[in-house]
Amino acid sequence: MAQSMPKPGLRPFLPADAPILAEIFRASIHELTGEDYSETQQEAWAEAAEDEEAWGKRLAGCLTLVATVGGSPVGFIALKGKELVDLLYVHPAVARQGVASTLYGAIEQLAKARGATQLTVDASDTARDFFQRQGFVPQQRNTVSLGDEWLGNTTMKKALVAPPDASRQ
């Protein structure tokens, strides 16, 4: 009988998290995207986390939440501005166990609290179904150049319901 994973804890990104989140990013790309992207595309994509200082700045420049199990990071999500889901990655060992859904649910609530009326994501082909299950609607296909490689993704949007206006009661 499969043992269920405990619900992950969530906390804000700390600068010391950058190396482990880079490892999660690379592992997720290499182990979870093989059906949608070639090895050379995966390598080009994973190189985004090679420069640890730039990677840390990217995460710090967003509202980044870290999911933990037993105190260890297992995934993360980054909201750029108040409407762009910039990054969402989970370690392959916890894929499809609710970590991404927990991260996404928290970031959606924070985006609403910041006044966002919609969320946008450029979803990889691997992540597209996940975002559709969260209520995102495909808008357009994109081709992104990374080094010598071209990768496809899909811009998706989700309208957020505004909280009820308390002054109209």
Secondary structure in CASP SS format (residue, H / E / C, confidence):
PFRMAT SS
TARGET T0000
AUTHOR 0000-0000-0000
METHOD secondary structure of the structure
MODEL  1
M C 1.00
A C 1.00
Q C 1.00
S C 1.00
M C 1.00
P C 1.00
K C 1.00
P C 1.00
G E 1.00
L E 1.00
R E 1.00
P E 1.00
F C 1.00
L C 1.00
P H 1.00
A H 1.00
D H 1.00
A H 1.00
P H 1.00
I H 1.00
L H 1.00
A H 1.00
E H 1.00
I H 1.00
F H 1.00
R H 1.00
A H 1.00
S H 1.00
I H 1.00
H H 1.00
E H 1.00
L H 1.00
T C 1.00
G C 1.00
E C 1.00
D C 1.00
Y C 1.00
S C 1.00
E H 1.00
T H 1.00
Q H 1.00
Q H 1.00
E H 1.00
A H 1.00
W H 1.00
A H 1.00
E H 1.00
A H 1.00
A H 1.00
E C 1.00
D C 1.00
E H 1.00
E H 1.00
A H 1.00
W H 1.00
G H 1.00
K H 1.00
R H 1.00
L H 1.00
A H 1.00
G C 1.00
C C 1.00
L E 1.00
T E 1.00
L E 1.00
V E 1.00
A E 1.00
T E 1.00
V E 1.00
G C 1.00
G C 1.00
S E 1.00
P E 1.00
V E 1.00
G E 1.00
F E 1.00
I E 1.00
A E 1.00
L E 1.00
K E 1.00
G C 1.00
K C 1.00
E C 1.00
L E 1.00
V E 1.00
D E 1.00
L E 1.00
L E 1.00
Y E 1.00
V E 1.00
H C 1.00
P H 1.00
A H 1.00
V H 1.00
A C 1.00
R C 1.00
Q C 1.00
G C 1.00
V H 1.00
A H 1.00
S H 1.00
T H 1.00
L H 1.00
Y H 1.00
G H 1.00
A H 1.00
I H 1.00
E H 1.00
Q H 1.00
L H 1.00
A H 1.00
K H 1.00
A H 1.00
R C 1.00
G C 1.00
A C 1.00
T C 1.00
Q E 1.00
L E 1.00
T E 1.00
V E 1.00
D E 1.00
A E 1.00
S E 1.00
D C 1.00
T C 1.00
A C 1.00
R H 1.00
D H 1.00
F H 1.00
F H 1.00
Q H 1.00
R H 1.00
Q C 1.00
G C 1.00
F C 1.00
V E 1.00
P E 1.00
Q E 1.00
Q E 1.00
R E 1.00
N E 1.00
T E 1.00
V E 1.00
S E 1.00
L E 1.00
G C 1.00
D C 1.00
E E 1.00
W E 1.00
L E 1.00
G E 1.00
N E 1.00
T E 1.00
T E 1.00
M E 1.00
K E 1.00
K E 1.00
A E 1.00
L C 1.00
V C 1.00
A C 1.00
P C 1.00
P C 1.00
D C 1.00
A H 1.00
S H 1.00
R H 1.00
Q C 1.00
END
